[in-house]
Amino acid sequence: MTLPSYTWVLFTVAAAATQTARNAMQRGLTSKVGVAAASWARFIFALPFALAFLCAVLALDGGHPVTRDGFTAWLLVGSVSQMAATATMLLAMRERSFVTVIAYTKTEPLQVAAFSLIFLADPLGGLGLVAVFLGTAGVMAMSWPRDGSAVRDAHSAAWGIAAGAGFAMAAVGYRGAITHLDGVSFVCAATLTLGATLCIQTALSVVWLVLMNRAALRGLFAAWHESVSAGLAGAIASELWFLALALQTPAAVRTLGLVEVVFAQLVSWRLLRERISRREVTGLALLGVALVILLRR
């Protein structure tokens, strides 16, 4: 069966919406166990659900997955890069302006486009690059600290760009791993890659918490209700991201995925009753133009 060309769009928007919900759930967990432990929970408690997804897909797919040379390498690149990016953000939260770091992590789509071209030979095209630049400018405008400190704080900018590079390389690694699986549907390839990824990340997360913060690890399981809810939302969001990456280039997926920022802003405006600034209006407009270009190219 031939899928509509816009299928990846549906997966990406749904992934962004689900990830926004997971982030909201994770806030409650953060208040109980701390930022670091809650961040690693996204891997640990998503794993059982991802494995359940995999069992269901393997039972229905009927194919026999065959890995080509490079699958394991790309899998490790994606898994470790995402964890390194998460760790970078956690370190930045302790030492520097987190708001500034977040603003600079929004350079991720630009870095994804560069890494995709270099490592996967996945060119985005002229219009695609315009969309990436406009989208990046839009979300950076919305994320920019109100006091303008992002310009003055070069150290935080470096942290943010490094974290963005880690997330960018993770997307490229996942795409590389998925495309090195043969003999199964794109759904099975994406789900199998996700399951393997979370096995690696869960093992590393547990080892880190055992060595560095056993109390936080105990706290995660004590707050099992919040942990499981965040894990389920995280597993669903990750499954949708991987499905999108199985169908489209990482740069296009991560640029469209910037709608997550819009979802988060809408939640913030709704709950906190904050007034939208001119800069945020400009950012939304730039992002809107970028997404229209991306979808029509």
N, C-alpha and C positions, 0 to 999 in steps of 0.2 A: 504494500500500500504506500502510495506517495503522499508525504506529509505536505501541508500548505507551507509556503515559504516563510510565513510569519510565525510558525510554531515556536521558534526560539524566542521570539518577542514575548509570547504568553508565558513561557517558562521563566524568563528573566524578570518580568514585572511581578509575577507571583512570588518569585524568590525574594525580591526586594521587599515586598509587603510582609512576607513571613519573617524575614530577618528583622524588620522593624518591630514586629510582635515579640520576637525572641529577645531583642534588646530591652524591651519594656519589662519582660518577665525577669530578665537577668538583673535589673535594678533592685528588685526585692531581694534577690539572692545575695547581691553585693552588700546590702546593709547587714546581712547576717554573718557572712563568712569573709568579707573583704574583696577587694577588686581582683587581686591575683587569683585566688581560688575560684571565684566566679568565672573568670576568663577561661581557666582550664576546664571548667565544668562543661563548656560547650562541646568539648571533645569527648570527655569521659561518659557523659550521660546521653550523648547522641549515638554512641556506638551500638547499644542493643537495638535501637530502632533501625539503624542503617543495616544491621545484619538481618533483621526481620524483613526489611525491604528486599534485600539481596536474595534471601531464601524464596520469597514469593516470586520474584522476577525470574530466577533460575528455573523454578518449577513451571512457569508459564512460557518461557522463551523457547525452550527446546533445542537451543544451539549448544555448541561446545566451545567455550572461550579458549583462544590460543593467543599467547602473548608473543609479540615479536621482540627482537633485541632492542633494548632501550626502554621497555615498559617500566622495569624496576627503577632504573635511573631517574626517569621522569616522575615516577611516583614519589621517590625520596625527595626530589627537588621541590615538588609541590608541597608535600607534607611538612618538611623542615622549614621551607621558606615562610609558610603561613605561621608556624609556631614562632619563628624568629621575629617576624613582624609583630606578632602579638606581644612577645617579650619586650621588644623595643618600645612599644607604646606603654607598657607597664613601667618600665624604667623611666621613661619620660615623665610619666605622671608623678613620680617621686621627686624628680630633680628639676623639672622645668614646667613651663606653662602648657598644660594639657590642651587648652583651647588652641594655642598656636600650633602644637604638634598635629592636632586633628586637621587644621586648615591645610597644612602642607601634605598630609597623607592623601589629599584629594588630587595630587599629581599622579596618582596611580594609573588612570587611563592613558596618560601620555607615556608612562613608562611601560605599560602593557603593550602599547602599539610598537614601541622601539624593540622590546624584548621579543615580541612575536615575529617581527621582521627578521631579527638577527638569528634567533634560535629555531624558529619553525618555518621560516620563509613564508610567512602569512602576511602579505601586504594588505593594507586597509584601503588604499586608493585615495585620490585627492579629496573627494567629498567626505570620505570617512575621516580623514585627518582633520578637516575643517570642523567636523562634528566633535571630534575628541577635544580639540583646542577650545571650542566654545563651551562644551560641557564642563571641562575642567575649570575654565575661568568662572563659569556660573556657580559651581559648587564651592569654589574657593571664596568667591564673593559672599556667599551665604554663610560660610564657616568662619570668615575672618573675624578676629577679636574686635570688639567695638572700640577698644582703646588704641587700636593700631599697633599693639605690641609685637605683632607678627613681623613687622618690618625691622624692628630693633633687635629682636631676639634671634640672632643667627644660629645659636646652639640648638634652640628648639626647632628651627627650620630644618637643620640637619637631621635631627631625630625624626621629624615628620617625613622628610623625603626618603630616609632609610626605611621607615616602616612602609611607606607607599611602594618602595622598590620590592620589599619582601612580599607584600600582597600581590603585586604585579607578577613577580616571578612564580608565585603559587598558582595563579590562573594559567600561566603559560605551561607550568609543569603538569597541571591536571589535564589540560588540553592535549599535551604531548602523550601522557599516559593513556588517555581514552583512545586516541588515534592509533595506538600501538596494540590494540586488542582486536583480534579478528574472530570470525566464526559465530558472532552473536549480534543481536540488534543493538542500535545505539542506546536504547534504554538499559539493556543488560551491561553494556560496556561502561556506561556512566555509573550505574549502581555498584558494579564490581569494583571500579576504581575508588568510589566513595568508601565502600566497606574496608578496602585495604588501607586507604588513607587514614581512616579513623582508628584502625587497629594500631598503626604506627604512632599516631598522635596521642592516643589514650595511654599507650605504654610509656611514652616519654613524659606525659603529664603526671602520671602516677609516680614515676621515679623521681621527678622534680619535687613533687609535693612531699613524698616520703623523706627525701633528703633535706628539704628546705623548710617545710611547713606542715608537719604532721597534724597539727591542731586544725588547720584549714581543711585538710583532707577529711578528718573526722566530722568537721562541721558540714561539709558538703553532703555527707550521707545522713547526718542528723536532720538537715533541712531537705530531706528527700523529696518532699512534695514540690517545692520550688525547683529543685535540681532536675527532677524528671520532666516537669513541664517545659523548662528551658531546653532540656535535651531533646525532647520531641519536636519542639518548634525549630531547633537548630538542625535536626536531622532532615526535616521536611525542606527547610530552606536550602541546605546543602545539596539535597537530591535534585532540587529544581535548578540550582546553579550548574550542577554537573550535567544535567540534561541539556541545558542551554549551550554549555561548552562543547557538548558532543555534536552540536548542529551548526555552530557559528564560531567565528574567530574570537579569541579572548578580548581583543580590543573593543569589538562591537558589543560584546556581552557586558563588559565592565563599564563601558560608557553608558549604555542604556540602563545599567544597574544603578546609575547615579540617581534615578528616581527615588531610591531609598532615602536620600537626603530630603526630598520633597515630602515623602511620607512622614519622616521624623519631624520636620518643621511643622507640618499640619497638626500632628499630635501635640507638639509644644504650644503652638498658637491656641489650640483648642483647650488644652488643660490649664495653661498658665495665663491665658488671656493677654498674651504679649502683642503689642502693636508691631506690624511688619514695617521694617525700615525701607528707605529708598534703595539702599544697597541690596537688600534681600529681594526686592522687586526686580532690580536689574539682574541679579543672579538667576532668578526664576525665569526671566525672559530669555537670557542667554542659553540656559539649559533647555528651555522649550524649543528654541530654534535648533539647537544641536540634535535633539531627539527627532524632530521633524526631518532634518537632513538625513540622519542615520536611517530612518525608516523608509525614506523615499529614494535612497541612492540605488 
